Amino acid sequence: MGSSPSALIALILSTAPAWADCAPGRVELGGPAGSVAAFGIEIADTPALREMGLMNRDALPAGAGMLFVYDRPGHPRFWMKNTLIPLDMIFADAAGRITRIRHDAQPLDLTPVDGGEGVVYVLEINGGLAARLGIAPGLAMRAAAMQQDLLAWPCP
């Protein structure tokens, strides 16, 4: 028996406060007024890890994601080659501000997903979650793996 979308959102939001702010393996989205969402994450911070991403996986837990971390601002382009699940790709600048979201990138699609200029962080989560959780450009992202002195919403 599957979970309803509202039950899934309640699960993500209800489990988020149980984790300490900026605990390793966690990313929060929101701002100084509070979190909109939090996810347990894997970090892709090397060329090899970024190249592999979430390829060849047949599922991603509802409260999980992958945070891609780049050394400097760039113009990343992603594709869904060998990616078997639909994903939302959340692009953020050096301050952790969300600049663009690609909703529901389709599995196995070779069409490049353009992240835009100045991207340092990309969070991939299950397709459709960004819209359901109210994640939108302008919100901030924070995680221990991000450069704290540049973040608009740094870790405490």
N, C-alpha and C positions, 0 to 999 in steps of 0.2 A: 504494500500500500504506500503511495507516494505522499509527500508533504505538499501542502498548499503553499502558494507564494507568500501569503501573509504569515504562515507558520515558520517558513524559512527566514523571513526578515526578522521575526520576533526572536528566533534562535540566535541569529547573528548579533542583534542588538542586545539581547539579554546576556549573552556570554561575554560581550566586550568588556564590561566593567570589572569582571573577575580577574582580568589580566592587569598587571601593573603598567602604568604609562610607559611607553617606549621600551617595553621588555624586548629582549632579543627575539627575533622571529615573529614580530608583530608590526603592523602598520595601522595608523589611525588616519581617518579622513574627517575633516571638519574645520575647526578654527578655535580661537580663544573662547568662544561661547560654549564649546563642547564638541564632542565627537558625533558625527553622523553615522559612521560605520567603522569597524575594526576587523582586520583579517589576520589570521596566522599566515606567515609568508615564508617562502624559500627565497633566498637572495641569489640573483644572477649578476655577479660583479666582475666576471672575467670574460674575455672573448669566447672561450669555449662554453661556459655556462649560458651566456646570452644567446649564442648560436643554437644551442639545444632547446632552451626555453621549456615550454610545456609540450613539446612534440612527443608523439607516440604514447600518450596517456589516454585512457578511455574514460576517465572521470577526474573531477576535481571536487573535493569536499566543499560544501556550501560556504563555509567560513574561511576558505583558504585562497591563496593567490601566490603570484610570483612577482617580486620587485626587482626590476632591472635597474642597476645603478651604473652610471657612466662617470668617467673621470672628469669630464668637462662638457659644457653645453654643446649639443650637436643637432643634427637633423636625421633622426632615426627613421627607418622604414622597416616595417614588419610584414611578414606574410604568414600564411597559415599552412604552409607545406608540412605535411606529416603531423599536423595538429588535428586531433580527432574530435575535439569538443569546441562548441562556440564560445568565444571569449569577448569580454569588454576590455579594451585597452585604454588605460587612463594615463595620459601624458602630463608631466609636470616639469616646471623649470627649476633652476638652482635654488629658488626660495621655497620649493615644494608646492607652489601654486599650480593647480590643475589648469592646463591651457587648452586641452582638447580631449575628447573621448570618442573612441570608435566603438559604437555599440554593436554587439552581436556579430563580430567577425566570424565568417563562416568557415567551418572545417575544410581543410584541404585546398582552399582558395589560394592561388598564386598571385592574385592582384595585390600589389604593394599597398600597405596601410601607412599613410604618411603622418608622422608624428608632429611635423612642423619644426620650426627653428627654435633653438634655445632649450631643447629637452635634455634633462639630466636623469630623470626618473620615469619609469614606465611600470605601472601596476597592471597585471593581468588577473582578472577574476572571471567567474562564470558569466557567460553571456546573459544579458538582461538584468543583472543585479544592480548595475550603476543607476539605471533609470528607476528601478523599484525602490532603491534606498535613498534617492534624491542626491546622488553624487553628480556634481555639475562643475563646469569650468568656474574658476574663482575660488572654490574651496581649497583648503590647504591639506597637505599630506605630511605626516611625520613618522619617523622610524629611527631606531638607534643606528641603522646602517647609513643614514643620510648625514650630510655635512651640517651639523647643528648651527654653526655660527652664521650660516647663510639662510637658514629657514625662517619663513614668516611666522611659523608656529612651531618653535623648537620644543624638544623634550624638556620636561622639568628637571 
